Amino acid sequence: MRIATRGSELALWQAHHVQATLINAGVCDDVEVVIVSTSGDRDKTTPLHQIGGKGIFVKEVQAALLDGRADMAVHSAKDMPAVSPAELMLGAVPLRGNPSDVLVGCRFQDLAQGARVGTGSVRRRAQLAALRPDLQFDELRGNIATRLDRVGDFDAIVMAAAALERLQLTLDTVDVMTVEHMVPQVGQGALAIECRVEDTDAITALASITHAESQAVFECERAFLAELGGDCSLPAGAHAKLTSDGYLLTGFLASEDLLTSHQITVAGFDGPSLGTGLAVELRSRLG
């Protein structure tokens, strides 16, 4: 089996994790990692919402799958558009990692009046601005190491907790934001593994490593994103979890100017329908 992935340190960790999981599950003896360069990795400065949002980290990796250079593609689930090519399917979502966002460099409660926060995410900006309208924001792009090298240029930067944990990075000041205060990007902390719809060998192999609950909540969140238009250029986030009473889904959506936002939590038994309905409700509240 050949696994397509981006070439960043975090992406390679994810691909090698899937590689080891497949081998340990006894479904594959030989698993090769195929590195694909993406437009998102090549352009490290232009804001994401200006150069294509989620697709810039995914399309070239999907192309390797479509043209037969690879049998599987490993993505950070938060980078996945809500709609994929018809020839591809979601083959597995392994056990989800930490979905939370973190502040690096300063605790949220210790941020001074008018503090400068570095982030390239409009979702993160919108939610932090809702909590602290006095904060100032500056663009921050690049891989994990590049962004951490710039911590000193800001009062704080925003990262995904899962990235720091997977790379085993120990930093001086890391403040974990609860998902209630900072609703994560759809799929944050999870891996999404795609394969071709006609590739029965890959489908069978991936079925053995999926985590049913992680996949169920991802598909609930992804339905939310699909209804909104399917891209991370939106100032939107969602986080689902399963309880004894079904799904509990929290969604966030802000206006394009980031000045108005709403956050709602709903419950239900049909994950995708719940995600779709919550997106419709949030969109109607913004008018």
Phi, psi and omega in degrees: 000142178244129182252120176272141181204160168293168184260006180292162180302317181292317180298321179292322175303315182297316180295317180291329175296315178294319177304310181294322180296318179296317180293316181294332178284350178077017182261346178218135177265329185229113182234119183254140177262125180249117184272132181238131176278133180245158180297328179293327178282327181286321179261105186258007186240322183294133178306140184304318184291349179266342185241015172123003175059220186305320188301337185291342178258357191237320192302316181292327177291319176297324179299323178297328177285318182292324183266006173089006177288340180217161180256339179218157175228129180256124180237151159294124185302331180291343177270354185282125169299158182290340180234129179251166176305146184299335181283351184246157177220158174281110184272329182196149167232104178294177180308127184288143174272195182294121182276353191286158167268155176227150169265133178245130178108334181197142174288148183304316183292344181261359179296129181289163175302129179074020182300149179264126181242132180263124175195143176264005185261123176291330176298313181295319179299314183298318183286321177294323178293326178293325179280324183219089182299343182281346185293149176250146184235142177230149181294138176217115180234166176123176179286181185301311182297318180299315180292319180293329177296340183258011180307320182292348179278351184227170172284331175196157170235162181249133181226170172270131181302321183300323181297315180295320182291319182292326179270003177053048180268125178254116184243160185296311184229113177227118182250110182282125177271130178294153181293341176286326180272334182219090183295124186290167170296148176307127178079003184300134182091349182254158172252140176241124182247121180258155171213172178283144186294337182262000183271088185295328179294315180293319179300315180295317180297316183290329178300334183280346183243002180283152176250111192304316182293318179297319179292321181297315182288328176296317180292329173296311180294323182292327176295323175301312181294320181299319181293329180277345180127349166083026183218153180278003173286350177278142173280070186221152176209161178206146177219123180245149171216155179263135176236181178294343181256013180112214182269143168239117188236126175250130180234150179227139176212134178242161175289165183299328179275000177067010183274338180234138180209158177222147176227130184225144172242131181229164180229152179180179184254340180255104186302304181301320179294323179296316179298315179298314182296322179293321177298317179298317181294315180295320179296321180292325179292331177278351178078000000 
